[in-house]
Amino acid sequence: MQVTITKLRQDLFRLIDRALEGEPLEFTHKGVVFRILPESAPDKLARLTRQTVVATGGEAAEADLLKEMEAEWQKDWAEL
């Protein structure tokens, strides 16, 4: 995404957040193009948010289901 230096100044934190998500950010100042990108590629798994698991059968059943789901996720993530 290319923005003016004025827009960069106005929306610096929002634009930097977008760059952290992997979108290259460019702006021009005095005829020179600057590019802002994170040093390393963003980790998509780190941005995942935990979801509450609701299961019938009480807390024990819910805990068992959560353990089973986490075990499957670990197997899937290990393949990435």
Secondary structure, DSSP 4 states (H G I P E B T S, - for coil): -EEEHHHHHHTHHHHHHHHHTT--EEEEETTEEEEE--SS---TGGG--------TTHHHHHHHHHHHHHHHHHHHHHT-
